[in-house]
Structure formats: structure tokens, C-alpha cells
Amino acid sequence: MKKLFFSIVLVMVVCCFAFMPKVVFAEGYSSDKKASIEQLVDEAAGLIEAKGEEAISIIKDKKGKFYTEDTYIFITSADTGADLVNPAFEVIEGIPAENYFDSDAWAAQMIIVGAVKDKDTAWVEYFWPKPGEEAPSRKVSFLRKIIINGKTRIVGAGFYPDVN
């Protein structure tokens, strides 16, 4: 069992280096768009820190302020790469990234986890489907690392540049 755990951790570490996050300096993207996404993520992170589990239903509300068009808040576990909250793709919630069969989705989760490993915020670019679609598209997201009950969580939101 220890060997299996060690092997899984080793594979994840190697893959984090292989799929180092492409940090986006948002060149060519509207500063208003960037600012609105950062504000949305910061507000969601603050809500989670203040209300804990109660915040989840507010964040998942598709008619609420945290879900608009193709921009929505997601919460990822820094330990497993699992999306704990993803209102646009609820079917993957709670599934560790190591269990993903889709290599684009797995790579996206590794980019997200790796981007905030040594810092609190980051802009990243990766491929992820637009809500309601299956084919991945280029996505740019802002991430904020938070600690809740001793567990590292990543709160993020993004946009699809070819849409906006």
C-alpha cells in the first residue's frame, strides 16, 4: 500500500513539472475582464472563508452572481486535483484528477494545482470545455489559494478568449 501511495505521489509530482502552468500575464485581454474575474474569485473566497459549507450552495446557484454566461466559480482540492465544486460540470465533482480518462482535463487540473503551489494567486491558461460542450477550448483563469479547516483549496474562475 505504501509503494502504491508513493508511486501515485511520484507520478503526480513528475506530471506537475511536465505540465508546468502556463502563467498568463493577460496581455491582449481586457483589463476590465481581468479585474471582474479577480473580484469574483476574491468575493467567492471571502464568502467561503466566512460561511464555510453554507457558501457552496450560493456559489453553485446558476442564477446567482457566481455563474454568468461562460464564467463560473470552481473550487479545486490542492491535494487531489479534484474539482470539489464545479457548477458547469457537476458530473466531475469529487473525482480525483488521477482518475480522469480525458488527458486534457487531467492536464488542466495539474496546471491549476501547480500554479498556486508556491504562491497565493495566479493567472493560467489551459484547455477546458465551455459549459454545455464536450470539446475543450482555450480557457484563461484566475486562481486564489485558500486554507479552510487545514485543507488547501483553490478558488478560480475564468473565461474563454475566443468567446469574449
C-alpha positions as CSV (number, residue, x, y, z in Angstrom):
1,M,0.0,0.0,0.0
2,K,2.9,2.4,0.8
3,K,4.5,1.6,-2.5
4,L,1.3,2.4,-4.4
5,F,0.8,5.7,-2.5
6,F,4.5,6.6,-3.1
7,S,4.1,5.7,-6.8
8,I,1.0,7.9,-7.2
9,V,2.6,10.8,-5.4
10,L,5.7,10.5,-7.6
11,V,3.7,10.4,-10.8
12,M,1.8,13.5,-9.7
13,V,5.0,15.4,-8.8
14,V,6.6,14.4,-12.1
15,C,3.5,15.4,-14.0
16,C,3.3,18.8,-12.2
17,F,6.8,19.5,-13.6
18,A,5.9,18.2,-17.0
19,F,2.8,20.3,-17.2
20,M,4.1,23.4,-15.6
21,P,1.4,26.0,-15.6
22,K,1.4,28.5,-18.4
23,V,1.2,31.7,-16.4
24,V,-0.8,34.2,-18.3
25,F,0.1,37.9,-17.9
26,A,-3.2,38.6,-19.6
27,E,-1.6,40.5,-22.5
28,G,-4.2,41.2,-25.1
29,Y,-7.1,40.6,-22.6
30,S,-9.3,43.4,-21.4
31,S,-8.2,44.8,-18.1
32,D,-11.9,45.2,-17.2
33,K,-12.4,41.5,-17.8
34,K,-9.4,40.6,-15.7
35,A,-10.5,42.8,-12.9
36,S,-14.0,41.5,-12.9
37,I,-12.8,37.9,-12.7
38,E,-10.3,38.6,-9.9
39,Q,-13.1,40.4,-8.0
40,L,-15.5,37.4,-8.5
41,V,-12.8,35.0,-7.2
42,D,-11.9,37.2,-4.3
43,E,-15.5,37.6,-3.3
44,A,-16.2,33.8,-3.5
45,A,-13.0,33.1,-1.5
46,G,-14.1,35.6,1.2
47,L,-17.6,34.0,1.3
48,I,-16.1,30.5,1.7
49,E,-13.8,31.7,4.5
50,A,-16.7,33.5,6.2
51,K,-19.5,30.9,5.8
52,G,-17.8,27.6,5.1
53,E,-20.1,24.9,3.7
54,E,-23.0,27.3,3.6
55,A,-21.2,29.2,0.8
56,I,-21.2,26.2,-1.5
57,S,-25.0,26.4,-2.3
58,I,-24.6,30.2,-3.1
59,I,-21.6,29.5,-5.4
60,K,-23.4,26.7,-7.2
61,D,-26.5,28.7,-7.9
62,K,-26.6,29.0,-11.7
63,K,-28.9,32.0,-11.4
64,G,-26.7,33.7,-8.8
65,K,-23.8,36.2,-9.2
66,F,-21.1,33.5,-9.3
67,Y,-22.3,31.9,-12.5
68,T,-22.7,34.1,-15.6
69,E,-22.6,33.0,-19.2
70,D,-19.3,31.1,-19.5
71,T,-17.7,32.3,-16.3
72,Y,-18.3,30.4,-13.1
73,I,-16.6,29.8,-9.8
74,F,-14.9,26.4,-9.3
75,I,-13.2,25.0,-6.2
76,T,-10.4,22.5,-6.6
77,S,-8.6,20.4,-4.0
78,A,-4.9,21.1,-4.0
79,D,-4.3,17.6,-2.7
80,T,-6.1,15.5,-5.3
81,G,-6.8,17.9,-8.1
82,A,-10.5,17.1,-7.8
83,D,-13.0,19.8,-8.5
84,L,-15.0,19.9,-5.3
85,V,-17.4,22.4,-6.8
86,N,-17.9,22.9,-10.5
87,P,-21.5,24.0,-11.3
88,A,-20.9,23.8,-15.1
89,F,-19.6,20.2,-14.9
90,E,-21.1,18.8,-11.7
91,V,-20.5,15.2,-13.0
92,I,-16.8,15.5,-12.2
93,E,-17.2,16.9,-8.7
94,G,-15.2,15.0,-6.2
95,I,-13.3,12.8,-8.7
96,P,-9.5,12.9,-8.2
97,A,-7.6,14.0,-11.2
98,E,-5.7,10.7,-11.2
99,N,-9.0,9.0,-12.2
100,Y,-9.6,11.2,-15.3
101,F,-9.6,9.4,-18.6
102,D,-9.5,12.7,-20.5
103,S,-5.9,13.8,-20.9
104,D,-6.9,17.5,-21.5
105,A,-9.0,17.6,-18.3
106,W,-6.2,15.9,-16.3
107,A,-3.6,18.3,-17.6
108,A,-5.9,21.3,-16.8
109,Q,-6.2,20.1,-13.2
110,M,-2.4,19.7,-12.9
111,I,-1.9,23.2,-14.2
112,I,-4.4,24.6,-11.7
113,V,-2.8,22.8,-8.8
114,G,0.8,23.6,-9.8
115,A,0.1,27.3,-10.4
116,V,-0.6,28.1,-6.8
117,K,1.7,25.6,-5.2
118,D,4.2,28.3,-4.2
119,K,2.1,31.4,-4.3
120,D,-1.4,32.6,-3.4
121,T,-2.7,33.7,-6.8
122,A,-2.0,33.1,-10.5
123,W,-3.4,33.5,-13.9
124,V,-3.2,30.3,-16.0
125,E,-4.2,29.2,-19.5
126,Y,-5.3,25.6,-20.3
127,F,-7.9,23.7,-22.3
128,W,-11.4,23.0,-20.9
129,P,-14.8,22.6,-22.4
130,K,-17.2,25.5,-22.5
131,P,-20.4,24.9,-20.4
132,G,-22.7,22.6,-22.3
133,E,-19.9,21.4,-24.7
134,E,-17.6,18.4,-24.7
135,A,-14.7,19.6,-26.9
136,P,-12.0,21.5,-25.0
137,S,-11.4,25.2,-25.8
138,R,-8.7,27.6,-24.6
139,K,-9.6,29.0,-21.2
140,V,-7.9,31.6,-19.1
141,S,-8.5,31.5,-15.3
142,F,-7.6,33.4,-12.2
143,L,-6.8,31.3,-9.2
144,R,-6.7,32.0,-5.4
145,K,-5.3,29.6,-2.9
146,I,-7.1,29.5,0.5
147,I,-6.8,27.3,3.6
148,I,-10.1,26.0,5.1
149,N,-10.0,23.7,8.1
150,G,-6.4,23.0,7.4
151,K,-7.0,21.9,3.8
152,T,-5.7,23.8,0.8
153,R,-8.4,24.7,-1.7
154,I,-8.1,26.6,-5.0
155,V,-10.9,29.0,-5.9
156,G,-11.0,30.0,-9.5
157,A,-13.0,31.4,-12.4
158,G,-12.1,32.1,-16.0
159,F,-13.2,32.9,-19.5
160,Y,-12.8,31.6,-23.0
161,P,-10.9,34.2,-25.0
162,D,-12.5,33.2,-28.3
163,V,-15.9,34.0,-26.8
164,N,-15.1,37.3,-25.1
